[in-house]
Amino acid sequence: MIRLLIADDSPVFRHFLRKCVAGMEGVEVAGEARHGEDALARIAELKPDVMTLDMTMPRMNGMQVLHTLRKDFPDLPAIVLTSGNESEAERTVEALDAGAFDFILKPQLSDGDPVAFLIDALYPRIMAACKSRRRRPLATVSPKPALRSSGSSAAGRPDLVAIGSSTGGPAALHAVLGSLPANFPVPVVVTQHMPKLFLQPLADRLEKETALSCHLAVDGMTLERGHIYVAPGESHLELQREGVEIVCRLSAAPPVHHCRPAVDPMFYSLAALAPRLNTLAVVLTGMGEDGAAGAKAIAEKRGHVIAQDEKTSVVWGMPGATVRCGAAHEVLPLEQISAAIMARCARTSAATGVQYANAAV
């Protein structure tokens, strides 16, 4: 039986959440906490397997609890429950960057059946959290790399780096992109599974905490080297070549793998541009299989594919599926992915004729 600790200052919501957990097979409420200090005391006393965490509690807020968890209880995954307003969206992205396992939106009155809504969102995350419990924070894990070859890739420098991520993605993106220099020679496009409200705060944090400029992608935006383009909410990000330039195209096509934005549409659009565009695809931590099929399409067009390894992934769903389908040329721990990207981007140009708005490559 999985033991869940509920940490929320609202007695009404704690009662509601307890009711929801009663409908989850194999999960029980180990206890409740009314504020941050209470949560830490209850963790030490009850030793739960997973916890839900409200970000706006008194007497230590959610961020303060997370910082203590990473130091004193690094095995315990925390799932943030957020109301989804603008200020909480910023705090939630900060929490994910600080090591929260994942987040879900608290139900709204417009959701119809709030109990079913919360169970559908929370139950798979509880299962995934308990299956993939991390022993140490991502930044401190240093396993040896596991390498795998799925055939040859293009020998020249990539024209573009494309990254897909989901659960655990914000922290992984920060680790990878934070090590790239301001003069990085190609653009980076990113699809992270998140609702629309949370993607602008994610882009803002990447803009602030990396040397590269970061933007939410806009339809028709021309790519520039040394810039990051994040898929906006409720639209798939696809790439299109117009003459010697690459531009963003936003698609309102149906969700893929229950997600919009999804990684596969972005990857497929890049595979379709080969061989006139050479793509380096990176699949980071995340639940599900999104990105695996698209990565295989890129690999089949002689693009290069890197998958994060199981040891350093919060959830080895997306990268694991990429490895299993034979798409990954390299399977690397998180802290080695930036160096691998830089090594390939330091190669002589593949001379595909792609030009960016601020330079030719």
Protein Blocks (a to p, Z undefined) as FASTA:
>chain_A
ZZdddddfbfklmmmmmmmmmmpghiacfbdcfbfklmmmmmmmnopabdcddfkbgehi
fklmmmmmmmmmmmbccddddehiaklmmmmmmmmmnopabdcddddfklopamlmmmmm
mmmmmmmmmmmccfbdfklgccddddddebjcdfbdcfbdcddddehklmmmmmmmmmpc
fklcbdcdddddddfklmmmmmmmmmmmmcbdcddddehiacdehiacdddehiacdddd
ehjaccddddfbdceehiacdfklmmmmmmmmpckbccdddddedehjehjlmmmmmmmn
opacddddfklpmblckmmmmmmnopambdcdfklmmmmmmmmmmpccehlopacfkbcZ
Z
